[in-house]
Amino acid sequence: MAASILTNVGAMVALQTLNKTSKDLQTVQDRISTGMKVATAKDNSSYWAISTVMKSDVSALKALNENIAINAATVQTARVGAENIQKLLSEVKNQLSLATSASVDHAKIGDELDSLAANIQNTIDSASYNGENLLDNADTRTLTVSINRSGAAITAVTDTIDGQDMSAVQTFVAGLAAAISGGADGSANAAAAQTQLLALETHMDTVISAAAEFGNVGKRLDLQADFTSKLVDSLNEGIGTLVDANLNEESARLQALQVQQQLGIQALSIANQAPQNILSLFR
């Protein structure tokens, strides 16, 4: 090949090789510093787009899980309240059973029933969580518990929570004192107590069913929260597969590129010395 001081082909090739090595080295250093092989859309537009959508879904699922936790606590509060009302109704039943005897003091039993009625009302009023009370109304709440993505479309996955109005139970108990102590004599009061004792069973069934329903809803929400947490972990793993750098591979590549860079600098230095050799031809 003809020697030239104007065009140093060897230096040009060495410089191109060194530039490519330096560019690759910068890429590896960026991956090591960020821990990501796809940090921007420029790195890999397809992977970046997919991971961005998945990240938005993860964010939504985390927010939904927080909402599930709040609603689960609300349901749990209502369940505990309903169970306490059931215990109070059991005591009401005991008092009414005692009142079926003509020889007892029905007025004093009535006082005890009034106290139990007040306790039931206190339980209803106290069964509130975050401003939500499921024992003082029969409203139905629709709760979004997850999301379903199909391509670009996304739909909500919902569950329902039904309130259980306990006001009728409290009203019934509040009226028992008058019902069992307003008769002409002890026998009349005892007969009234027997009638109310039979009517009490319906209210007890209502409360037991309400507590059981709150238990079922609470269990569903707990299972959904557990599934959502696992789903978030799975999505994060998928995102990691798409965009996370393999630091073991990048570390090995970094060392190799650093050696290549050093060799490239030496090769460029040698190539740059070639024009100096032409001077020897004129000595």
Secondary structure as the mmCIF struct_conf table of DSSP 4:
data_model
#
loop_
_struct_conf.conf_type_id
_struct_conf.id
_struct_conf.beg_label_comp_id
_struct_conf.beg_label_asym_id
_struct_conf.beg_label_seq_id
_struct_conf.end_label_comp_id
_struct_conf.end_label_asym_id
_struct_conf.end_label_seq_id
BEND BEND1 ILE A 5 LEU A 6
HELX_RH_AL_P HELX_RH_AL_P1 VAL A 9 THR A 34
BEND BEND2 GLY A 35 GLY A 35
STRN STRN1 MET A 36 MET A 36
BEND BEND3 LYS A 37 LYS A 37
BEND BEND4 THR A 40 THR A 40
TURN_TY1_P TURN_TY1_P1 ALA A 41 ASP A 43
HELX_RH_AL_P HELX_RH_AL_P2 SER A 45 ALA A 99
TURN_TY1_P TURN_TY1_P2 THR A 100 THR A 100
BEND BEND5 SER A 101 SER A 101
TURN_TY1_P TURN_TY1_P3 ALA A 102 SER A 103
BEND BEND6 VAL A 104 VAL A 104
HELX_RH_AL_P HELX_RH_AL_P3 HIS A 106 SER A 126
STRN STRN2 SER A 128 TYR A 129
TURN_TY1_P TURN_TY1_P4 ASN A 130 GLY A 131
STRN STRN3 GLU A 132 ASN A 133
BEND BEND7 LEU A 134 ASP A 136
STRN STRN4 THR A 140 SER A 150
TURN_TY1_P TURN_TY1_P5 GLY A 151 ALA A 152
STRN STRN5 ALA A 153 ASP A 162
HELX_RH_AL_P HELX_RH_AL_P4 SER A 167 ALA A 174
TURN_TY1_P TURN_TY1_P6 GLY A 175 GLY A 175
HELX_RH_AL_P HELX_RH_AL_P5 LEU A 176 SER A 181
BEND BEND8 GLY A 183 ASP A 185
HELX_RH_AL_P HELX_RH_AL_P6 GLY A 186 VAL A 243
STRN STRN6 ASP A 244 ASP A 244
HELX_RH_AL_P HELX_RH_AL_P7 LEU A 247 ILE A 278
HELX_RH_3T_P HELX_RH_3T_P1 LEU A 279 PHE A 282
#
